[in-house]
């Protein structure tokens, strides 16, 4: 897999804005997302911090919809890995 690295060398580093971007497409991201999803579902089940979100208009259904979206992403990664 090709990797491209662009390097700028200068004595006046203050004239450049520092940025870095890393892009990776790996199958093990589903493990991380699944862990985050499980923790979020557990917190919702225990109603942890829910009152803070409700004061800004978020309801339990919003969380359920978000969890379903994350679950779909996990399934897509796992399906792509099987191919």
N, C-alpha and C positions, 0 to 999 in steps of 0.2 A: 504494500500500500504506500503510495507516495506521500511524502510529508514536505510541506513547504514552510520555510521559515524565512521571514524577511527581517533583516537586522539593519538598524540605522545607528551609525556611530557618529557622535558629534561632541564637541567640547561645550556646546551651549545647550545642555539638556533642558533648561527651563523653557525653551521655546517650543518644546513638544509636550503635548498632553499625554500622560501615561495611560495606556489602555492595554488590556490583554483579553483575548477571547480563546476559549477552548471549546471545541465542538467534538463530541464523541457519540457514536452510535453503537452501544454495546448491549448485549442481551442481559447482563447482570443489573441493568437499571430497573428491571421489573422487581428484583428482590428489594431494592431500596424503596421503590414506590409502594410495594406491598406492605413493607414495615410502616411507612408513613400512613398509609390507608388504615391499617389495623389500629394504630395509636389514635388516629382521628375518630374512628368509629367507637373506640372505647371511651374516649372523652365525651363524645356526644351521648352515648348510652348513660354515662354518669352525669350528664348535663353540666359538665365542667365548662366554666366561662360563658355559658350560653346566654346568661342575662346581659353580658357585655355586648354580644352581637345583636341581641334583640333590640337594644336601645337604638341601634343604627339601622333597623329594618330587616335584619337577617332572621329567617325562621328556620326551624328544623328541616323543612322541605328543601331549603337551599343547600344545606349540608348534604342531605341524601342525594340530591342531584349532582353535587360536586363529587361525592364518593363514587357514584355510578360512572361519571366521566373518567375518573382516575382508574377505576376498575377496567373500563374499556381500553384505556391506554396500556395497562398491564397486559391484558389479553392480546392486544395487537403486537406488543414486543415479543411475547412468548410464542405467538403464532409465526412471526417473522423468523424467530430463532429456530423453530422446527423445520422451516423450509430449507 
